[in-house]
Amino acid sequence: MMKCAKCGAELRVGCIYCSVCGQEAQIVPDYNLLEDDFLKELLNEEKKQNKVAEEKKNQPPQKKKKKSKTPVVAGAVGAIVVLILLIILLVNYNHSNSYDYQMKKAKSCLQDEEYAKAQKYLEQAVEIQEDSTDALMLLADVYLVEDEKDDAIDILNKVIGLEKDNQEAYQKLIDIYDELQDYDAITELSKQVKDSSIMDLFSDYLVTAPTIDDSEYDEDEGLKIISQSGTTTYYTLDGSDPKKGTEYEKPIQLEEGTTTIRMISVNEIGIYSEETECEYEVEFEPPEAPEVSPDGGSFYAPQQITVEVPEGCMAYYTWDGSDPTVNSEQYTGPLEMPEGNNILSVILVDKRERWSDVTKCNFIYIP
């Protein structure tokens, strides 16, 4: 649609003059001022951009800045350092978990007498391989050098637990206990030994328990104790500790009744045997009736009469047929036979005042 340039009225199609004001018609595009301003702004912006481009074009060319290589180099160095650290960690890990490496380092330290370091390597080796008696024995040696006897004892007992026939471990334990004068420990250690060759290691430390020669008590002979050569034996008869008892020197005489005898032997270095205990029930029998010779009869010639008196007994006699007492005549030698018809009565009394039965003999002597 076209409008008049003077009054703004709409012009009909084909008219060359305005029907309102009569002004000659001029073609005016149909848009508002806002659209015009927008176009102007676009033109101005384009001019500015062209101007800036022209200024840049007229400026002298600038040297391009070279990119710095420092970050690249630093990154490469860092990667190498990390790689080296990883290699070191890997090597250390392998060494820490290598039994052979720990043993090699330990032996090297032992040669240089660096026992503290050797101990650490050996303990690590044992941790890796718990049943390695080689590592355990070396570790025991290190503990002994460092005067850690308790730790050495523990290690050696562990070795024996793994190898029942390890003579070296037994010998080292014996030597330690001997130094500590712990002879009871040596005795206890010997109890777990089955091998006769290992048992020989204990020969200087073991004492055989004493024994009684006869299980039946003989009053005449007493109790005879048999003990190992080179040892001293002590005993008690009241059931108390024999280590505090009486030294055995001669056969033991027992009293009537029940007696508990305890015995123990000890060698020159103070090692005790196992204890032996026996119980005896003693009941003393009175002497048997005495034997008289001749034992009676008729005689026409003088005769001497003898009475057999056992050791420890005394004999008493009468000629009137009465029973003798300790107040009667004591027999001290052969008796002369009296004339006539007489009865000899004889009795024995032992040291415990036990009386025998009476022996009676009838003698008829006619000169």
Order of alpha helices (4+ residues) and beta strands (2+ residues): alpha-alpha-alpha-alpha-alpha-alpha-alpha-alpha-alpha-beta-beta-beta-beta-beta-beta-beta-beta-beta-beta-beta-beta-beta-beta
